[in-house]
Amino acid sequence: MAIILDDISRTFSEYLLIPRLTRKGQRADAVNLKTPIAAYTKGQVSRLQINVPIVSACMQAVSGAQLSISLARQGGLSFVYCSQPIDRQVEMVRQVKAHKAGFVQSDSNTTESTTLAEVSELMQKTGHSTVPVTENGTATGKLLGIITDKDFWEFEDDLSRTVGQHMTPFDDVIHGQEGISLTTANKLLHKHKKDCLPIVDANDCLTALVFKKDYVDHRRHPQELLDESKRLCVGAAINTHDYQERVPALLEAGADALCFDSSDGFTDYQLEGIRWIRENYGSKPIIGGGNVVSPEGFDFLVEEGGVDFIKVGIGGGSICITREQKGIGRGQASALLDVAKRRDAYFEETGRYIPICSDGGMANDTQIVIALAMGADFVMMGRYFAMTEESPTPKMSINGQMYKPYWGEGTLRAQNWQRYDDGMSTRKMVFEEGVDAYVPLVGPLADVLDTTLYKLRSTMVNVGSDSLVEYRERAILTLVSAQSVVEGGTSSVFQFNSNRELKDADWGLEN
Ligand code: MZP
């Protein structure tokens, strides 16, 4: 006979946090939200920590290049979806890695003999106003000079003249020598009041460019998640079918973390995939496994496979109908609590800490706060990001409201059969496990995330914690009755319709 678990499958909205002592001096803006992505041994630091505990889902309607850039700039990490050809996914990863770096390879280059008309067209096409002039016109050729949009006037100068006649020649170009630090490069930019600093090697060949705007950008985004070369970090999803081709290409493109994208990761297929990566690339690549909803699934992927992090959640996603279609899954709170308990015990037993990610089903900011209190090191969300300006889908007006399409990876539209395949390589979907829907447009990612994180920090202070580890350790949760959920809303007050038009009087402007 089947085993019946004692507990009821519970969700986040059934719990509330009990406040603990807030110590003098604890402030929401001083809370540290850094959290590990990669497994680590007691006393060591994880080889990848994200600055805010939020990652975006491996989904077509969510993690494209633009969203990945925006999220990394806020300190989080995206997992670019794998339900697309390898070269397209690689291109997205490359775009994120190239987005902003201390030292960037020059994308737009020209030669001395190029005409002003041609270089003007290049500037318009690329949006780059500074173009290095090299002997062979490549990004690594001998640097002969620099031409900018200030060196000629499109409507005044004779555009048949050559770049060589208008450029600043190499001898007059303020440049840096290969090997200088980014700080020194920025100091040179500052000292000479320049916007761009070319870096050359011992043979005067161009190796990189350093931009003032990147420095300014970095100062404005102190939480940015950067790799050792100051490039934005990005994750990439993989599947159990083509990892032998996909993984090498993604690692080559600079993906900082990989994550198996599977609705049920407690399989031999995923284990084989993890082992293949470890055998071929050793312990360096950061690999996420899952999804699982039980300690048994955790042990399987961690002990047998050696994954870095575990994703928890089956059937809770906002667009997911797996529980209805197949009768598998588990309430997200129960699954998370159970796996977190096993993670902690495993840490006690082995000294190895395996971060866990609560994936899907967070319907509001409160549930993110509860998931992190319950033991998640970070959360993965789809709907939340699909609603932002930066998600890869077009916005559209429906009945006067702006929406964006959002669809599950288990829909016919996504055609992500690898995520749901039973290992038999059927290469077709027999039934859907997700829905095709719309979500309201909420605005730029940075604005939305800022509010969410402020709420999280504020709750952490209520619980008397300065870090996520302390938060988990101090958190005391209580189950709520249906009646106390009602009590949690407003009661016996009259509220105006929040959609009404604001009048001058509302702002105190009348009279
Ligand atoms: P949510 O944040 O929209 O609630 O959930 C996003 C998560 O749902 C994803 O990270 C993934 O684990 C899961 N997902 C994606 N597609 C489907 C589906 O089509 C799905 N069923 O369940």
Residues whose N, C-alpha, C, O or C-beta is under 5 A from the ligand:
A	BS01	MZP	A57 C58 G316 G317 S318 I319 C320 I321 D359 G360 G361 M362 M380 M381 G382 R383 Y384 G408 E409 G410 T411 E433 G434 V435
